[in-house]
Amino acid sequence: MNTHLLQSHEWEAYSKLEGHQTFWLDGDGYQLLAIQHSTPLGNYLYCPYGPALDPKHPEESLKQALSALKNLAHEQNAFFLRIEPTFPFDPSTLTKLGLIKSHDLDPAHTWVLDLTIPQEEILSDIEKRKLRHWRTHTNKGITLRTTQDPEQITILTKFLTNLGERDHFNPQDENHLKNQLKSGFATLYIAELEGQPIAAALIYDYNGIRYYAHAATDDEHRKLMAGTIILIQMIIDAQDSGAKTFDFWGITTSNDPTHPWYGFTQYKKSFGGQQVDYSGTWDLPLNHLKYSLYNFLRRLNRAKRKK
């Protein structure tokens, strides 16, 4: 069975650096990493992009995984389970198992590029203007480098903070990104102009897949398209290293230009590739009273933040 990075031992090591207790379960037709999260009402168990299931018998595999998770939840006194199967189940199949649709924590849809095709074909599918900037970037004095030094994550987080202020979102916490670099699966790409960083992007590598995680550019140098230059180089480097897939990590299926994800979805699609659908985030309440109260408090906090 194919497992996502978020269901790997590498992600488990990162989760432990973040202070979470983790559990690894491996059974008949399933494999899963469960991460324990705490709330004022108690603990819950979360399987990001998991469990991994037997694609030939996904429903039966999921039943087995849920049974094992329930036993674990009982041992850990968890009041609900949260899962995100990467198999595209029909929602009715999941509701029959007692699962309740939740707000998607990880994107329910992503965009992937096949790296097993010839490189010339990959490049021919990229928008011509973007490709031209990548091919001529050295002529403009732009250089690219990579690092796994956690202390250099500040280059990216500075750009992300400025982007968040402009586009009204909260960027990833700097310590989280540092811990990802410490865990060994992440690499930071940096574009520099005359020795000064003008763009940066973080990628994850796991099991033949390169994931496009976080990226931001210095506003002053946006016209140089350094973020696009980095992205094309990351794709080429991934193929050269033997990776089979480049995962752009998250798109919207909405055709509404006002959707907050519409712009970067169109951007990702301009590099070629195809859509992949998951099941989204689903919860299995084990203590219905606590679970209802948890959701009420979550809605209340969300409403307060919007004011």
N, C-alpha and C positions, 0 to 999 in steps of 0.2 A: 504494500500500500504506500502511496505517496504522502509524505508528511510535510507540512508547512514549517518554515523556520520557527514560528511561534509555538510549535509542538516538538521542539528539538531539545536535546540535552544542552546545546549552546544557549538557548533561550532560558532554560532552567537555571543555568549558571548565572546569567544576567539577573534573573528574578531574585535569586538569593542575594546578589549584591545590593538589590533594591530593598532587602530586608523581608522578603516574603518567604513563607514556608511553602514548599513545593512537594508534589506527590507524583510519582510515575506509575502508571498502571498499564499492563500489557496483557491482553486476553485473547480469546477466540474471535478473530476478525476485527479487533480494534487495538489501538495504542493511543495513550493520552498523557498529556502533562496537565495537571490540575494545580492552579496557583490559589493559595488562600488569601482572601482579602477581608479586611476588618471594617465594620461599620459600628455606629453607636448601638445598634440593635443586636450585633453578633457577627459571626463570620459567614462568608459564602465561598464557594469553590468556582473558579473560572477557568475554562479551557479555551484560550484564545486560538481561533482558527482550528478548533478541534472538537471532538476526537477525530483522529485519523481512522478511516473505516475501510473495510473491504469493498471495493467498488462493484464487485459482483453481487454482494448481498448487503447493501448499505443499511436497509431498515433493520434487519436482524442484528447486524453488527452494532447499530446504534442502541438497540434495546439492551444488548449485552453490556455496552459501555455505560449506559444510564444505570443499570442495576449495580455495577461495580462502583459507580460514583455515589449512588445512594448509600451504599454500605460505608464508603469512606466519609460521606457527610455525617452519617450517624456517629461515627467514631470521633469526628472533629467538631461535633455539635454545630454544624453549618445549617442555616435555615433556608437556603436555596442553592441551586446549581445554575451556572450560566455556561452555555456552550455556543460554538460557532462552526458547525460542520462545513467543510469546504465542498462536500457533495451537495448539488443543487436540489434538495428535497422540495416536493410540493408542500406548501404550508399546511395543507389538510393532514398530511402524514404526521407532521410534528405535533399538531394540536391533538390528534388522537392519542398521542403518547403523554398528554398532560402538559406539554410545553406551551409557554406563553410568549408571544413575540415581544421583544424588548427593543429599545433604541439601539441601533447598530453601533457598537463600540469600534469594531474594525469594519472597513467597507465591505458591503455585500456584493460588490462588483469590482473587477479589476481589469486592466488592459495589459496583455502580454505580447511579447515579440519572440518569434521563433528564431533562435540563433543557429539552428542546424542548416539553414539555407545558406547559399554562397554569400560572402560579404558584399559583393557587387550588387546582389539583389536587395540586401538589407539597405544599403546606401541609396539605391534607386527609389525606394519607397519613402525616403525622408524628404520633406518639403525642400525644394531647391534652394530657397533663400537661406534656410538653416544650414544646409549642407555647405553652401558657399562660405558662410562665416567660419565653420569648422575647418575647412580646407585652407583658409587664408589667415587663420588666427596668429600664426607665428610672424607673418608679415606685419602685423599690427603691434608686435611686441608682447603678445600674451603668451605666457608659459603656464603649463599645467604640472602639478605635482600631487603625490598621494602621501598620506601618513596614517599611522595607527596610534599616534601619540595622543593620549587623552587630553593633555593640556592644550592642544591646538584646537580643540572643539570650540573655543571662544571665538575663533574666526567665523564659524558658521552661526553661533548663537547671537553674535552681534548683528549679523545681517537678518536673522530670523526675528529678533526683537524689533528692528526697524520695520520689517515687513508686517509684523503683527500690529504695530501701532498704526500703520497705514491702512491695512485691510481689516482691522478690528477683530483679531483673533488672538488667543493665548498660545504662544509658541511652546515647543517642548522644553521641559526643564533642563538646564545645562548639566546637572549631575546625572540625569537619566542618560543623556547622550554620552557623557564621559564613561559611564558604566558599560555602555554598549561597546565602546572602543576597547575597554579593558577586557571584555569577554571574548574578543578575538574574531568575531564574525563581521565586524563593521570596519569600513575604510572611509577616510575623509579625502575627497578630491578638492583641490584648491586651484583657482585660476588667479594668476598674478599679472599685474601690469607694472613694469619697472620695479619689481620686487614688492609691490603692495597688493595684498589680496583684494580682489574685486568681485569674487563669487566663490561659493563653496557648496558642496553637496555630500551627503552621507549615503553610502550604499551598504547593503548586507549581502553576504555570499553564503549560500547553504545548498548542499545537495544538487549542484548543477544549475542553480537558479540565482540570478543576481536581482536583488530588490532595490528599487529606487525609493529611498526613505524620506530624506529631508533635503531641501535645497533653497538657497536664497542668494540674491545678487545685490551688490552695492547700487543704490539708486542713481548715484552720480555717473555710473558707467553702464547703465542699462542698454544703451544703444549698441554697445559692443557685443551684446548677446553672449556674454561669457557663460551664463548658466546653460545655454543651449550647446555651446562648445564642449562644456564638461559632460553633458548628458550623452552626446554622440560619442565622445571618447570612452565613456563608461561602457557603452554598448559594444564598441569595438574591442576594448580590453577584455570584456566578459567573454566574447566569442573566442578571442585569441587564447584565453586561459582554459577553454574547453567547456564553458557553461553552455547549457542547452536552451535556457529561457531567460529573457529579461522581463521582469515583472514591474510595471509602473506603479503598482500599489494604490489602487483606489480611483474609481471614476464614478460619476453619476450617470444614470440612464435617462435623466430628464433632458428634454429638448428646450426647456425654458431658459433663454439667455440671462434671466435675472437670478437663476439658481446659483448659490455661492460656489458650487463646484463646476459650473458650466465652462468657465474659461480655461481652467487647467485640464479639464477633461478633453476639450478640443485640442489643447496643446499636446497632450500625450498621444492623441490619435494621429497627430501630424507626423509621427515617426514610423507609421506602419504598425501592423499587429492586429490583434483580435480581442474581443471581449470574453471574459470568463466570469461566470456567475457562481456565487456561493449561496448558502442558506440564510445568512444574516445572523443576528444575535438572538438567542432564545433562552428563556428562564424556565426552570422547573422548581416551583415552590414546594418546600417540604414542611414549612410552618406558615400556613396561609395568613394568619393574623400578622405575624412579623413582616412577611413579604408585602402585604397591603400597606402597612405602616411605612415600610422602607420606601415604597414607590410614592406615597403621599409626601413624605419629607423631601424626596428627590425633586418632585414637581415644585414644591414650595421653594426650595433653594434655587431652582432654575428661574422661577418667576422673580425672585428677589434680585438675581444677577442681571436680569433684563431691565430693571428699573434704573 
